[in-house]
Amino acid sequence: MLQDSTIRKSLDQYIKRRIREIPTEIKQTFPNIKLICKCDSELDFLYGYYVGKIEEGSLHYLLKATRASAGGYVDTFEIRGIIETHKRELQDTIKSVIN
């Protein structure tokens, strides 16, 4: 799907930008995360939440950028794989906010 290097680079930049926005979002959306979270840890909950949010945003971003329909061209597993390449950065960003 993402064989065009400019689209891949653009998507990577989008993901990095979203990760930089997370601290502000957590403070505004989850001020009392310890009261809300019923997971094993706040980190697990927020990591899963933001992977999903970034995946959804990336899909929308790609569809808009490529003017493609959702049928067949965009592989959500590939998007998830790209997001996972930023796993450590995402986890570190979340840890810095909740600690």
TIZA-48499 format. One line per field, with one value per residue: x, y, z of N, C-alpha, C, CB in turn. Coordinates in nm, 2 decimals. Glycine has a CB too. Example, Ala and Ser with C-alpha at 12.3 -4.5 7.8 and 13.67 -1.06 7.14 Angstrom:
BEGIN
nc1	(1.32 / 1.28)
nc2	(-0.57 / -0.22)
nc3	(0.78 / 0.71)
cac1	(1.23 / 1.37)
cac2	(-0.45 / -0.11)
cac3	(0.78 / 0.71)
cc1	(1.32 / 1.29)
cc2	(-0.33 / 0.00)
cc3	(0.78 / 0.79)
cbc1	(1.13 / 1.41)
cbc2	(-0.45 / -0.06)
cbc3	(0.90 / 0.57)
This chain:
BEGIN
nc1	(0.08 / 0.18 / 0.38 / 0.47 / 0.71 / 0.68 / 0.43 / 0.45 / 0.64 / 0.51 / 0.29 / 0.44 / 0.54 / 0.29 / 0.21 / 0.42 / 0.37 / 0.11 / 0.18 / 0.33 / 0.13 / -0.01 / 0.06 / -0.08 / -0.34 / -0.39 / -0.39 / -0.61 / -0.82 / -0.81 / -0.80 / -0.82 / -0.71 / -0.65 / -0.88 / -1.06 / -0.95 / -0.96 / -0.79 / -0.49 / -0.29 / -0.24 / -0.08 / -0.11 / -0.38 / -0.39 / -0.20 / -0.32 / -0.55 / -0.45 / -0.31 / -0.52 / -0.66 / -0.46 / -0.43 / -0.69 / -0.70 / -0.48 / -0.57 / -0.78 / -0.63 / -0.47 / -0.66 / -0.76 / -0.53 / -0.46 / -0.68 / -0.83 / -1.06 / -1.20 / -1.20 / -0.99 / -0.74 / -0.61 / -0.44 / -0.50 / -0.35 / -0.09 / -0.08 / -0.10 / 0.14 / 0.32 / 0.27 / 0.34 / 0.62 / 0.68 / 0.65 / 0.81 / 0.86 / 0.59 / 0.51 / 0.69 / 0.62 / 0.36 / 0.42 / 0.56 / 0.37 / 0.18 / 0.33)
nc2	(-0.12 / 0.14 / 0.22 / 0.44 / 0.66 / 0.93 / 0.95 / 0.76 / 0.88 / 1.12 / 1.02 / 0.91 / 1.15 / 1.26 / 1.08 / 1.12 / 1.39 / 1.36 / 1.21 / 1.40 / 1.57 / 1.44 / 1.47 / 1.71 / 1.64 / 1.42 / 1.55 / 1.72 / 1.55 / 1.33 / 1.40 / 1.28 / 1.01 / 0.78 / 0.73 / 0.66 / 0.45 / 0.10 / -0.09 / -0.29 / -0.11 / 0.25 / 0.32 / 0.10 / 0.13 / 0.39 / 0.37 / 0.18 / 0.32 / 0.55 / 0.43 / 0.33 / 0.57 / 0.71 / 0.53 / 0.54 / 0.82 / 0.82 / 0.65 / 0.81 / 1.03 / 0.92 / 0.84 / 1.08 / 1.21 / 1.05 / 1.03 / 0.81 / 0.54 / 0.35 / 0.09 / -0.17 / -0.04 / 0.08 / -0.06 / -0.15 / -0.30 / -0.25 / 0.02 / 0.00 / -0.14 / 0.06 / 0.25 / 0.10 / 0.11 / 0.33 / 0.28 / 0.28 / 0.56 / 0.66 / 0.52 / 0.63 / 0.90 / 0.89 / 0.79 / 1.00 / 1.19 / 1.07 / 1.01)
nc3	(0.00 / 0.09 / -0.09 / -0.22 / -0.14 / -0.05 / 0.05 / 0.26 / 0.42 / 0.48 / 0.63 / 0.84 / 0.96 / 1.03 / 1.23 / 1.42 / 1.49 / 1.61 / 1.83 / 1.97 / 2.05 / 2.24 / 2.53 / 2.61 / 2.54 / 2.71 / 2.96 / 2.93 / 2.86 / 3.03 / 3.32 / 3.57 / 3.56 / 3.71 / 3.85 / 3.65 / 3.50 / 3.46 / 3.40 / 3.41 / 3.43 / 3.41 / 3.20 / 3.01 / 2.94 / 2.83 / 2.63 / 2.45 / 2.39 / 2.26 / 2.05 / 1.90 / 1.85 / 1.69 / 1.48 / 1.37 / 1.29 / 1.12 / 0.91 / 0.81 / 0.74 / 0.53 / 0.35 / 0.27 / 0.18 / -0.04 / -0.19 / -0.20 / -0.20 / 0.08 / 0.02 / -0.02 / -0.09 / 0.13 / 0.39 / 0.70 / 0.88 / 0.80 / 0.86 / 1.14 / 1.19 / 1.12 / 1.32 / 1.54 / 1.51 / 1.64 / 1.90 / 2.14 / 2.17 / 2.19 / 2.43 / 2.61 / 2.60 / 2.71 / 2.96 / 3.07 / 3.12 / 3.30 / 3.52)
cac1	(0.00 / 0.25 / 0.51 / 0.51 / 0.79 / 0.64 / 0.31 / 0.50 / 0.71 / 0.41 / 0.22 / 0.53 / 0.53 / 0.16 / 0.22 / 0.51 / 0.30 / 0.01 / 0.25 / 0.37 / 0.01 / -0.06 / 0.06 / -0.19 / -0.47 / -0.41 / -0.42 / -0.74 / -0.92 / -0.81 / -0.73 / -0.83 / -0.70 / -0.65 / -1.02 / -1.13 / -0.89 / -0.99 / -0.69 / -0.38 / -0.21 / -0.28 / 0.00 / -0.17 / -0.50 / -0.36 / -0.13 / -0.42 / -0.64 / -0.38 / -0.28 / -0.65 / -0.68 / -0.37 / -0.47 / -0.81 / -0.65 / -0.39 / -0.65 / -0.85 / -0.53 / -0.43 / -0.77 / -0.77 / -0.41 / -0.45 / -0.81 / -0.87 / -1.18 / -1.16 / -1.20 / -0.87 / -0.61 / -0.55 / -0.42 / -0.50 / -0.24 / 0.03 / -0.08 / -0.07 / 0.28 / 0.40 / 0.25 / 0.42 / 0.76 / 0.70 / 0.60 / 0.88 / 0.83 / 0.46 / 0.51 / 0.77 / 0.54 / 0.25 / 0.48 / 0.61 / 0.25 / 0.12 / 0.42)
cac2	(0.00 / 0.26 / 0.21 / 0.58 / 0.71 / 1.06 / 0.92 / 0.69 / 0.99 / 1.21 / 0.94 / 0.90 / 1.28 / 1.27 / 1.00 / 1.19 / 1.51 / 1.32 / 1.17 / 1.53 / 1.63 / 1.35 / 1.52 / 1.81 / 1.57 / 1.35 / 1.65 / 1.78 / 1.45 / 1.23 / 1.46 / 1.18 / 0.88 / 0.68 / 0.70 / 0.61 / 0.33 / -0.03 / -0.18 / -0.32 / 0.01 / 0.36 / 0.31 / 0.01 / 0.18 / 0.51 / 0.32 / 0.12 / 0.42 / 0.63 / 0.36 / 0.33 / 0.71 / 0.74 / 0.45 / 0.60 / 0.94 / 0.78 / 0.60 / 0.93 / 1.11 / 0.85 / 0.84 / 1.22 / 1.24 / 0.97 / 1.04 / 0.67 / 0.49 / 0.26 / -0.05 / -0.24 / 0.03 / 0.11 / -0.18 / -0.11 / -0.37 / -0.18 / 0.14 / -0.04 / -0.16 / 0.19 / 0.31 / 0.03 / 0.15 / 0.44 / 0.23 / 0.34 / 0.70 / 0.67 / 0.48 / 0.73 / 1.02 / 0.87 / 0.78 / 1.13 / 1.26 / 1.01 / 1.00)
cac3	(0.00 / 0.11 / -0.17 / -0.25 / -0.02 / 0.00 / 0.14 / 0.38 / 0.50 / 0.53 / 0.73 / 0.96 / 1.02 / 1.10 / 1.36 / 1.52 / 1.53 / 1.70 / 1.96 / 2.04 / 2.10 / 2.35 / 2.67 / 2.62 / 2.53 / 2.83 / 3.07 / 2.91 / 2.85 / 3.14 / 3.44 / 3.68 / 3.49 / 3.81 / 3.88 / 3.53 / 3.44 / 3.53 / 3.34 / 3.50 / 3.46 / 3.33 / 3.08 / 2.92 / 2.90 / 2.75 / 2.51 / 2.37 / 2.35 / 2.16 / 1.93 / 1.83 / 1.80 / 1.59 / 1.37 / 1.31 / 1.23 / 1.01 / 0.80 / 0.76 / 0.67 / 0.41 / 0.25 / 0.22 / 0.10 / -0.16 / -0.25 / -0.23 / -0.12 / 0.18 / -0.03 / -0.07 / -0.11 / 0.26 / 0.47 / 0.84 / 0.95 / 0.77 / 0.94 / 1.28 / 1.19 / 1.12 / 1.45 / 1.63 / 1.50 / 1.73 / 2.03 / 2.26 / 2.18 / 2.24 / 2.57 / 2.69 / 2.61 / 2.80 / 3.10 / 3.12 / 3.17 / 3.41 / 3.64)
cc1	(0.09 / 0.39 / 0.56 / 0.58 / 0.74 / 0.51 / 0.35 / 0.56 / 0.61 / 0.33 / 0.31 / 0.53 / 0.40 / 0.16 / 0.30 / 0.44 / 0.19 / 0.07 / 0.29 / 0.25 / -0.05 / -0.06 / -0.06 / -0.32 / -0.50 / -0.45 / -0.56 / -0.85 / -0.93 / -0.74 / -0.73 / -0.82 / -0.70 / -0.79 / -1.10 / -1.08 / -0.91 / -0.89 / -0.59 / -0.30 / -0.27 / -0.21 / -0.07 / -0.30 / -0.48 / -0.29 / -0.23 / -0.51 / -0.58 / -0.34 / -0.41 / -0.68 / -0.59 / -0.40 / -0.59 / -0.77 / -0.57 / -0.47 / -0.73 / -0.75 / -0.49 / -0.54 / -0.78 / -0.65 / -0.41 / -0.58 / -0.86 / -0.99 / -1.12 / -1.15 / -1.06 / -0.74 / -0.54 / -0.56 / -0.41 / -0.39 / -0.11 / 0.03 / -0.04 / 0.08 / 0.37 / 0.38 / 0.34 / 0.57 / 0.79 / 0.65 / 0.67 / 0.86 / 0.69 / 0.45 / 0.58 / 0.69 / 0.43 / 0.31 / 0.51 / 0.49 / 0.19 / 0.20 / 0.45)
cc2	(0.12 / 0.25 / 0.34 / 0.64 / 0.84 / 1.04 / 0.85 / 0.80 / 1.08 / 1.15 / 0.94 / 1.04 / 1.31 / 1.20 / 1.07 / 1.31 / 1.47 / 1.28 / 1.30 / 1.59 / 1.56 / 1.41 / 1.62 / 1.74 / 1.49 / 1.44 / 1.70 / 1.67 / 1.36 / 1.29 / 1.37 / 1.04 / 0.77 / 0.64 / 0.63 / 0.47 / 0.20 / -0.13 / -0.21 / -0.20 / 0.12 / 0.36 / 0.22 / 0.07 / 0.30 / 0.47 / 0.26 / 0.22 / 0.51 / 0.56 / 0.35 / 0.47 / 0.75 / 0.66 / 0.50 / 0.73 / 0.92 / 0.74 / 0.72 / 1.01 / 1.05 / 0.86 / 0.98 / 1.25 / 1.17 / 0.97 / 0.90 / 0.64 / 0.39 / 0.12 / -0.09 / -0.16 / 0.05 / -0.01 / -0.13 / -0.18 / -0.31 / -0.05 / 0.11 / -0.07 / -0.04 / 0.26 / 0.23 / 0.06 / 0.27 / 0.41 / 0.29 / 0.49 / 0.73 / 0.63 / 0.58 / 0.86 / 1.01 / 0.86 / 0.91 / 1.22 / 1.20 / 0.99 / 1.13)
cc3	(0.00 / 0.04 / -0.21 / -0.12 / 0.03 / 0.09 / 0.27 / 0.47 / 0.56 / 0.64 / 0.86 / 1.03 / 1.09 / 1.23 / 1.46 / 1.57 / 1.63 / 1.83 / 2.04 / 2.10 / 2.22 / 2.49 / 2.70 / 2.63 / 2.66 / 2.95 / 3.06 / 2.92 / 2.97 / 3.26 / 3.56 / 3.63 / 3.59 / 3.85 / 3.77 / 3.49 / 3.53 / 3.47 / 3.45 / 3.53 / 3.37 / 3.19 / 2.97 / 2.86 / 2.80 / 2.62 / 2.41 / 2.31 / 2.24 / 2.04 / 1.84 / 1.77 / 1.68 / 1.46 / 1.30 / 1.23 / 1.11 / 0.89 / 0.74 / 0.68 / 0.54 / 0.30 / 0.19 / 0.13 / -0.03 / -0.24 / -0.29 / -0.15 / -0.02 / 0.13 / -0.09 / -0.07 / 0.03 / 0.35 / 0.62 / 0.92 / 0.92 / 0.85 / 1.09 / 1.29 / 1.19 / 1.26 / 1.55 / 1.62 / 1.59 / 1.87 / 2.15 / 2.28 / 2.24 / 2.39 / 2.66 / 2.71 / 2.71 / 2.95 / 3.16 / 3.17 / 3.29 / 3.54 / 3.70)
cbc1	(-0.09 / 0.28 / 0.49 / 0.39 / 0.93 / 0.60 / 0.21 / 0.60 / 0.81 / 0.31 / 0.18 / 0.67 / 0.56 / 0.05 / 0.27 / 0.64 / 0.23 / -0.07 / 0.37 / 0.44 / -0.10 / 0.01 / 0.19 / -0.18 / -0.47 / -0.29 / -0.32 / -0.75 / -0.90 / -0.73 / -0.80 / -0.96 / -0.57 / -0.57 / -1.10 / -1.11 / -0.74 / -1.13 / -0.63 / -0.29 / -0.06 / -0.26 / 0.14 / -0.20 / -0.58 / -0.29 / -0.02 / -0.50 / -0.68 / -0.27 / -0.23 / -0.76 / -0.67 / -0.22 / -0.50 / -0.92 / -0.58 / -0.29 / -0.76 / -0.92 / -0.41 / -0.39 / -0.90 / -0.78 / -0.29 / -0.41 / -0.81 / -0.76 / -1.28 / -1.26 / -1.30 / -0.90 / -0.63 / -0.63 / -0.30 / -0.63 / -0.24 / 0.03 / -0.22 / -0.15 / 0.32 / 0.34 / 0.10 / 0.40 / 0.80 / 0.62 / 0.61 / 1.04 / 0.84 / 0.36 / 0.57 / 0.90 / 0.48 / 0.18 / 0.60 / 0.68 / 0.15 / 0.06 / 0.55)
cbc2	(0.00 / 0.29 / 0.12 / 0.67 / 0.72 / 1.15 / 0.82 / 0.58 / 1.06 / 1.25 / 0.80 / 0.86 / 1.39 / 1.22 / 0.86 / 1.23 / 1.58 / 1.20 / 1.09 / 1.62 / 1.64 / 1.22 / 1.58 / 1.91 / 1.47 / 1.27 / 1.76 / 1.85 / 1.37 / 1.11 / 1.59 / 1.20 / 0.87 / 0.72 / 0.83 / 0.70 / 0.35 / -0.07 / -0.12 / -0.43 / -0.01 / 0.49 / 0.27 / -0.13 / 0.24 / 0.61 / 0.22 / 0.01 / 0.51 / 0.70 / 0.21 / 0.29 / 0.81 / 0.72 / 0.30 / 0.63 / 1.03 / 0.68 / 0.50 / 1.01 / 1.12 / 0.71 / 0.80 / 1.31 / 1.20 / 0.82 / 1.13 / 0.57 / 0.42 / 0.27 / -0.06 / -0.28 / 0.17 / 0.23 / -0.26 / -0.13 / -0.52 / -0.15 / 0.20 / -0.17 / -0.25 / 0.28 / 0.30 / -0.12 / 0.19 / 0.56 / 0.08 / 0.31 / 0.77 / 0.58 / 0.35 / 0.76 / 1.06 / 0.74 / 0.69 / 1.21 / 1.26 / 0.87 / 0.93)
cbc3	(0.12 / 0.26 / -0.29 / -0.29 / -0.06 / -0.12 / 0.06 / 0.34 / 0.41 / 0.41 / 0.69 / 0.91 / 0.91 / 1.00 / 1.33 / 1.45 / 1.41 / 1.64 / 1.93 / 1.95 / 1.99 / 2.35 / 2.70 / 2.51 / 2.41 / 2.87 / 3.07 / 2.78 / 2.73 / 3.10 / 3.48 / 3.77 / 3.41 / 3.93 / 3.93 / 3.41 / 3.43 / 3.52 / 3.21 / 3.44 / 3.43 / 3.40 / 3.11 / 2.99 / 3.01 / 2.82 / 2.55 / 2.44 / 2.47 / 2.23 / 1.96 / 1.92 / 1.91 / 1.64 / 1.42 / 1.41 / 1.33 / 1.05 / 0.86 / 0.87 / 0.77 / 0.44 / 0.32 / 0.34 / 0.18 / -0.13 / -0.37 / -0.19 / -0.21 / 0.30 / -0.14 / -0.20 / -0.17 / 0.33 / 0.43 / 0.91 / 0.90 / 0.61 / 0.94 / 1.32 / 1.07 / 1.01 / 1.49 / 1.61 / 1.36 / 1.68 / 2.03 / 2.24 / 2.04 / 2.16 / 2.59 / 2.62 / 2.47 / 2.77 / 3.09 / 3.01 / 3.05 / 3.37 / 3.60)
